[in-house]
């Protein structure tokens, strides 16, 4: 008798809501493709502007910044060319 009133009184919606939330949660956690949660950012391999610096550009920046000497610059440039 009590179960009839429980389900007919609209309480059936709570298990349905719970199931929907669990499915959405599982989808967010398990899918790492195109749809991911907002806190998941996979931009470790992306560069601003969508372009990757070439090794020569990096070498030129290091030389311009004074990190390496002219001799080291020429030697590394020869090695990467």
C-alpha positions in Angstrom: 0.0 0.0 0.0 2.8 2.4 0.9 4.8 1.7 -2.3 1.8 2.6 -4.4 1.6 6.0 -3.0 5.4 6.4 -3.1 5.7 5.9 -6.8 2.4 7.6 -7.9 3.1 10.7 -5.8 5.9 11.8 -8.2 8.7 10.2 -6.2 9.7 8.3 -9.4 11.4 11.4 -10.7 14.3 11.3 -8.1 15.7 7.9 -9.3 15.4 9.2 -12.8 17.3 12.4 -12.0 19.9 10.4 -10.1 20.4 8.0 -13.1 20.7 10.9 -15.5 23.3 12.7 -13.3 25.3 9.4 -13.0 25.3 8.9 -16.8 26.4 12.5 -17.4 29.1 12.2 -14.8 30.4 8.9 -16.3 30.4 10.5 -19.7 32.5 13.4 -18.5 35.0 11.3 -16.6 35.4 8.6 -19.3 35.5 10.7 -22.4 38.7 12.6 -23.1 37.9 13.2 -26.7 36.1 16.3 -27.9 34.1 16.8 -24.8 35.9 17.1 -21.5 35.2 18.9 -18.3 36.1 22.6 -18.0 39.1 21.9 -15.7 40.7 19.5 -18.2 42.9 21.4 -20.6 45.3 19.5 -22.9 47.2 22.4 -24.2 50.6 21.1 -23.2 51.5 20.3 -26.8 49.9 23.4 -28.3 51.5 26.7 -29.0 50.1 30.2 -29.1 49.0 31.0 -32.6 49.0 27.3 -33.5 52.6 27.3 -34.7 55.5 25.5 -33.2 58.9 27.1 -33.0 61.6 25.5 -35.1 64.8 24.4 -33.4 66.7 27.2 -35.3 64.3 29.9 -34.0 64.8 28.6 -30.4 68.6 28.6 -31.0 68.5 32.2 -32.3 66.5 33.3 -29.2 69.0 31.6 -26.9 71.9 33.4 -28.7 70.1 36.7 -28.6 69.4 36.3 -24.9 73.0 35.7 -24.2 72.6 32.1 -23.0 75.1 30.7 -25.5 78.2 32.1 -27.1 78.8 32.6 -30.9 80.9 29.5 -31.1 78.2 27.4 -29.4 75.6 29.0 -31.7 77.6 28.1 -34.8 78.3 24.6 -33.6 74.6 23.8 -32.7 73.4 25.5 -35.9 75.7 23.2 -37.9 74.4 20.2 -35.9 70.7 20.9 -36.5 71.0 21.8 -40.1 
